[in-house]
Amino acid sequence: MTSNQQNWNSLFKGETANVFAVFTLAIFIAPFFEEFICRHIVFSTGEKIKSPFLILLAISASLFSMLHTPLNIFDFSKYFIIGTALCFMYKKYNYAGSVGLHVFNNTVAIITMSLSILK
């Protein structure tokens, strides 16, 4: 179980307002912030100094993974893979594309985690 899943499970033991706040943060706020930091800043800075795409991808995906506080190498790898997909989306569709995919991913994750708790 990832730290995100543990945090989500503990929220369900709390007030509904807490669940709504985290839902709002995960779906509507975090993707914009994380994509700005992990993709926009990393890639726009890297392009200015002519860094190769694969180096920027490794930096961006690693930063993304570390922001999600992985508990082990499996968690790190999972977030690194998601970060890699977001890098390719950013490369092809810019910031709006990576934010859109990130919002979609977080929505699916929140629904999945919520359903697993309600069983």
N, C-alpha and C positions, 0 to 999 in steps of 0.2 A: 504494500500500500504506500503510495507516495505521500509526501507531506501535504500536498494539496488535498488529497482524499481525506487524510486525518483531520485537517482543518475544517473541511466541509462537514464531516461526520460530527465534529464537536459543535458546530453551529446549529445543527438540527436539534441539539439538546437545549439550545438557548431560545431566545425570543424570535418571533417571526420577523421582526424588524431587522435583526442581525442577518438573517438569511437573505432578505430583500436587499440589504446594503451590499453584501458580498456578491450576490447575483448581479447587481448593477455594476459593481466594480469589475467583476470578471468579464462581463459581456460588453459593457459600454465604455469603460475608462481604461482598463489595463491594456487592451489591444492597441489603442492609439498611443499610449505612453511607451509601451514596449517596442512597438514598431518604429517609433520616432528614434528611440535610443539605439536599439539593436540593428535596425536596418538603415534608416535615413542618415543618422550621424555617422555610423561606421562606413557606409558606402560612399556618402558624399565626401567625407574626409579622405577615404582611401583613393577615390578617383582623382582627387586633387593632387595627390602625391604619386599617382600612377601605380598603385598596388594591384597585383593580379587578383582576378575575381576569386579564385580558390582560397587565397590568403584571407580576403575579406569575408568570405563565406565561413571559414573556420573561426575567425574572430567573432563574427556576428552570432553564429549558432552556439558557440561556447558561452558567450555572454548571456544569450537568451536562456540557455540551460542553467547557468549559475543563478540567474535571477529567480528561478523556480525552486531554489534550494533543494537540489537532489539529495536523497538520503544514501544513495549507492550508485555504482557505475551503471546499473540498469536504468535507474531514473534519469541519470545524466544523459545516457544514450537516447532514451525516448525523447527527451526535450531537445537534444541535439538534432535528431532526425526531423522533428517538427520545425525547429529553427532553420534547418537546411531547406525544407519545402518553402518556408516563408521567404528565404533569400531568393530562391528561383522565382517566386511570385513577384517579389520586389523588382527583380531584374527585368522581368517581362512586362509587368503592369504598374510599376512604381509603388509609391506609398499606399495609395488607395487599394490596390490589389492585395498587398500583404495585410493591410488592416482588415479587408473583407474576409480573407481566408482565416485570419486569426479570430475574428468575431465568430465565424462559423464553427471553427474548431472548439472555441471556448463554450459555445452554446451546446454543442453535442456533448462535450465533457461534463458540463453542469447537469444536463438532463440525465446522462448516464449515471453520474455519481448520485444524483437525487433518487433515481429509480432503484439503485442498489441499496440505498438506505431504507426506502419505503417497503421493501420486500418483507 
